Amino acid sequence: MNHYMVIRGLRGPAFILLVGALALLNQADILSWGKSWPLFLILAGVLKLAERAALATGGYPQQGPYPGQPYPGPVAGSSSVSYPGSNLASAPQAPTAESSASTQAFAQDTGKEPEGGQL
Protein backbone atom coordinates (compact mmCIF):
# COMPACT_ATOMS: atom_id res chain seq x y z
CA MET A 1 0.00 0.00 0.00
CA ASN A 2 1.41 3.40 -0.82
CA HIS A 3 2.06 6.10 1.78
CA TYR A 4 -0.68 8.39 0.51
CA MET A 5 -3.36 5.81 1.26
CA VAL A 6 -1.93 5.18 4.74
CA ILE A 7 -2.01 8.88 5.62
CA ARG A 8 -5.47 9.21 4.13
CA GLY A 9 -6.66 6.28 6.26
CA LEU A 10 -5.26 7.86 9.43
CA ARG A 11 -7.18 11.12 8.98
CA GLY A 12 -10.30 10.02 10.88
CA PRO A 13 -8.48 8.35 13.78
CA ALA A 14 -6.21 11.41 14.16
CA PHE A 15 -9.21 13.69 14.61
CA ILE A 16 -10.79 11.25 17.09
CA LEU A 17 -7.56 11.23 19.10
CA LEU A 18 -7.47 15.03 19.05
CA VAL A 19 -11.04 15.22 20.36
CA GLY A 20 -10.13 12.77 23.14
CA ALA A 21 -7.00 14.71 24.10
CA LEU A 22 -8.96 17.97 24.11
CA ALA A 23 -11.63 16.39 26.30
CA LEU A 24 -8.94 15.42 28.82
CA LEU A 25 -7.41 18.91 28.71
CA ASN A 26 -10.85 20.46 29.18
CA GLN A 27 -11.56 18.17 32.13
CA ALA A 28 -8.27 19.20 33.76
CA ASP A 29 -9.09 22.91 33.15
CA ILE A 30 -5.96 23.33 31.02
CA LEU A 31 -7.59 24.17 27.68
CA SER A 32 -11.27 24.92 27.08
CA TRP A 33 -13.24 23.77 24.04
CA GLY A 34 -13.74 27.34 22.90
CA LYS A 35 -10.00 27.96 22.60
CA SER A 36 -9.09 24.64 21.02
CA TRP A 37 -10.44 25.17 17.49
CA PRO A 38 -7.01 26.17 16.07
CA LEU A 39 -5.73 22.69 16.90
CA PHE A 40 -8.23 21.20 14.44
CA LEU A 41 -6.96 23.52 11.70
CA ILE A 42 -3.35 22.69 12.53
CA LEU A 43 -4.05 18.94 12.42
CA ALA A 44 -5.89 19.27 9.08
CA GLY A 45 -2.96 21.26 7.63
CA VAL A 46 -0.33 18.80 8.85
CA LEU A 47 -2.26 15.87 7.39
CA LYS A 48 -2.72 17.69 4.07
CA LEU A 49 1.02 18.45 3.91
CA ALA A 50 1.84 14.81 4.67
CA GLU A 51 -0.53 13.67 1.89
CA ARG A 52 1.09 16.03 -0.60
CA ALA A 53 4.56 14.89 0.40
CA ALA A 54 3.53 11.26 -0.03
CA LEU A 55 2.10 12.03 -3.46
CA ALA A 56 5.30 13.83 -4.48
CA THR A 57 7.51 10.90 -3.52
CA GLY A 58 5.31 7.92 -4.31
CA GLY A 59 3.19 9.10 -7.20
CA TYR A 60 -0.54 9.16 -7.49
CA PRO A 61 -2.62 6.17 -6.38
CA GLN A 62 -3.74 3.91 -9.18
CA GLN A 63 -7.33 4.54 -10.24
CA GLY A 64 -9.81 2.34 -12.00
CA PRO A 65 -11.95 3.32 -14.95
CA TYR A 66 -14.14 6.34 -14.48
CA PRO A 67 -17.85 5.70 -13.99
CA GLY A 68 -19.77 6.45 -17.13
CA GLN A 69 -17.00 5.46 -19.51
CA PRO A 70 -18.30 3.25 -22.29
CA TYR A 71 -17.41 -0.40 -22.25
CA PRO A 72 -14.45 -0.95 -24.63
CA GLY A 73 -16.25 -3.72 -26.53
CA PRO A 74 -16.61 -7.46 -26.64
CA VAL A 75 -13.75 -9.73 -25.73
CA ALA A 76 -11.76 -11.00 -28.71
CA GLY A 77 -12.81 -14.45 -29.80
CA SER A 78 -16.34 -14.33 -28.41
CA SER A 79 -19.23 -14.30 -30.85
CA SER A 80 -21.91 -12.82 -28.62
CA VAL A 81 -21.65 -11.14 -25.26
CA SER A 82 -24.60 -10.33 -23.03
CA TYR A 83 -24.34 -8.27 -19.89
CA PRO A 84 -26.60 -8.60 -16.87
CA GLY A 85 -29.16 -5.83 -16.69
CA SER A 86 -28.58 -4.80 -20.29
CA ASN A 87 -30.75 -5.60 -23.27
CA LEU A 88 -28.28 -4.30 -25.84
CA ALA A 89 -27.16 -7.72 -27.04
CA SER A 90 -30.58 -9.38 -26.93
CA ALA A 91 -33.14 -9.17 -29.69
CA PRO A 92 -36.89 -9.22 -29.03
CA GLN A 93 -38.10 -12.76 -28.48
CA ALA A 94 -41.34 -14.27 -29.75
CA PRO A 95 -43.73 -15.34 -26.99
CA THR A 96 -43.29 -18.94 -25.97
CA ALA A 97 -46.02 -21.46 -25.21
CA GLU A 98 -45.28 -21.05 -21.50
CA SER A 99 -45.81 -17.29 -21.55
CA SER A 100 -49.07 -17.61 -23.51
CA ALA A 101 -50.29 -20.22 -21.01
CA SER A 102 -49.61 -17.85 -18.13
CA THR A 103 -51.42 -15.08 -20.01
CA GLN A 104 -54.46 -17.31 -20.44
CA ALA A 105 -54.38 -18.26 -16.76
CA PHE A 106 -54.23 -14.56 -15.85
CA ALA A 107 -57.24 -13.81 -18.06
CA GLN A 108 -59.24 -16.67 -16.50
CA ASP A 109 -58.35 -15.65 -12.93
CA THR A 110 -59.18 -11.97 -13.29
CA GLY A 111 -61.89 -12.07 -15.93
CA LYS A 112 -59.95 -9.55 -18.02
CA GLU A 113 -57.81 -9.78 -21.06
CA PRO A 114 -54.07 -9.06 -20.53
CA GLU A 115 -54.42 -5.81 -22.49
CA GLY A 116 -56.93 -4.55 -19.92
CA GLY A 117 -60.19 -5.08 -21.80
CA GLN A 118 -63.13 -7.26 -20.70
CA LEU A 119 -63.64 -10.78 -22.05
ABEGO torsion letter per residue (X at the ends): XBAAAAAAAAAAAAAAAAAAAAAAAAAAGABBAAAAAAAAAAAAAAAAAAAAAAAAAAEBBBBBBBBGBBBAEBBBGBABBBBBGBAAABBBBBBBAAAAAAAAAAAAAAGBBAAGBBX
